[in-house]
């Protein structure tokens, strides 16, 4: 039965676009989350929208699950084919379709990565602004409504989108927007597909807004005695409407891990990291104002710089953080991604720290404090009985607290498998509407089944 | 039959929330468009979400059409109850629910108007940024995804929204977002309801982002020899990333109408109007740069000012335009609202002017050139046989041209009745998905029936 369906698929799209090699299946069995790997039956490598349509029509007729796969950099299990079937890898759909520098707009296939895109548009003084860290594919970034360090200034993925080409479950191709910068025509399907994690349709093309590259950058760093002080300081920057390019928090525990991992000697206190960008004069004014505001709030260890080497030194701690966490010995982690109103961040980061300390486990807190979006990492030893459960309870308590104060269980990573359990408490009656939406778009349930909703 | 259903409705929500007075019915039979008036059977004035739910449950059970009505300032007939039934006027749902200055966020009932909101938040140094001209209700502005002169800087209504409370056709209440500034949790229903014009659900509460009031403003004006030159000049400003607060175009024909109407002597040439806002130093730099760029492009009549009286003089032409058009003797107009990629605006405004001239009718062109969104007014004498048809053909040709170059039939007014005929050519296969969406949310077809889609 299995071989038969794959044989039919080969006849549809050709042998060279399909793989059942064991290493390929393994590579497509997981993302960067802790969710268990599941190998698909087969991996397809479509080269054009027509291939995607053929695969979907086939999958629809034969009730085979289809899971889209980008760079595999997801953090919530979205790309894991938990019901097996077909994984669709977009790496061959990596063409720039249309680039209009004068409109600061570009249309790309879903498999273009963000660094690939920036290599092209940077030459024209333009940039694609969303920076989630990993070199994710644009299609995947749309699917999770990705964001990152620069979203405090430019917004999330959803804010960059003008148009999508989407393949529906039955192979119908639609376009959801236009090339104009705004529209009030028809239902806003662009917004609906963004963040739908491959459960409503497969994104094949994306039209994005671009931004000008600022001419001048400065970085700065300072420390505070408490997490609450850090959060309040970030709030002060926002209220002063200083258009920071980046504003990141790292807590003292994480800084100490970084020092240990990288052999650095950063002050082991709760720290804020800033990047400013714009015209030289504006940036210098902004840095002076930020320094004044931070010192008014009794910051310590303020350092600012504009030459590349010093700037790199200032941000090194932030850049080293992921490695430091990843290299804790005998350690797994449960990652968090809550986002709350800015005014509630002092309370939330403090709550998170207290719960981590109470758990007896090592925990790190950092993130995009300017959006109210912060990450938590609760670390456990998988070989010690009970540690996983303790870590999960701790992480869950932080998420529930975030929802309680008007926030969300995920600011940028998406729901995938990891945040399904919070959907009902966060969305209430709206969850039923979301389920009906899923059923309308995918009546046979072939599109990334088992994600977003607990059936 | 008619009286019976109204009697039942009175029992549900109370006599004082219902009117069948002739003047009230007449007042709710039209908006500010040219579409023919239709009186509803009855007008309801809900005072809380519970009232809205009662009305909807009743309407759903009895298959009575429900048309939401805000300030009546719509331009495409959205609020006209073309299938009669119930009109729901939100003027009594005008409460500010929650205001968090520190989060620059406010939650309001749908019937709060934008000036009412600004009167409150301005006192805290904050503002609600969307300015469509009219003192529209926030609920109506969400329903049409309104925008206006400041959207070049702050975006449209959709960009301001964090959360909506929406009443579904069966009276279920859902919330579509959260109070956090970003989220990747669940389907983005906020985006879907925004611009849905009351056809998917009734918006009862809105949570909005606010912005800081800039400390300093300057205005400027200049003229060019051709509309293409104006459009290119606007593009130059955007490419230089000057964060204009407003950037408006008015063509020479319209300026001449203004002079005639107001007794002014503005140079009767194609004109660009600018407003700059920010810190004094930044604004002065921006104005200097804009002046240099405009003079490089051979602008004439450049005037800039920062004192209130002179600023008012500079923008008076723009402010007088709507009156000037409205007061043309024996004249009706067909209004346009296309939005195209910035690079295509020279071609489009030139095409629009040529078609107007060819038609032999008087026509005006103006609008939010920084978004690629411009308005056309083709004027006709309703007492002259054939003029309406000529005006309609001219206006339609401009819309079709806009769609052809990748634009949209409506940048900010919405579809309503007036733009239904362009939905298929603009959205193609996606229109079918939109119709299915409508059917899913409103299976009995009671929500603002007869709008958006030609059945």
Interface residues (C-beta under 8 A of the other chain):
Chain A: X100 X102 X103 X104 X105 X144 X145 X146 X147 X151 X155 X156 X158 X159 X168 X172 X173 X174 X175 X176 X178 X179 X180 X181 X182 X183 X184 X185 X186 X187 X188 X189 X190 X191 X192 X194 X195 X196 X200 X212 X235 X238 X239 X241 X279 X281 X282 X285 X337 X339 X340 X341 X342 X343 X371 X372 X373 X403 X405 X406 X407 X408 X409 X410 X411 X412 X413 X414 X415 X419 X422 X423 X426 X427 X428 X429 X430 X431 X432 X433 X434 X436 X437 X438 X440 X441 X452
Chain B: X100 X102 X103 X104 X105 X144 X145 X146 X147 X151 X155 X156 X158 X159 X168 X172 X173 X174 X175 X176 X178 X179 X180 X181 X182 X183 X184 X185 X186 X187 X188 X189 X190 X191 X192 X194 X195 X196 X200 X211 X212 X235 X238 X239 X241 X279 X281 X282 X285 X337 X339 X340 X341 X342 X343 X371 X372 X373 X403 X405 X406 X407 X408 X409 X410 X411 X412 X413 X414 X415 X419 X422 X423 X426 X427 X428 X429 X430 X431 X433 X434 X436 X437 X438 X440 X441 X452
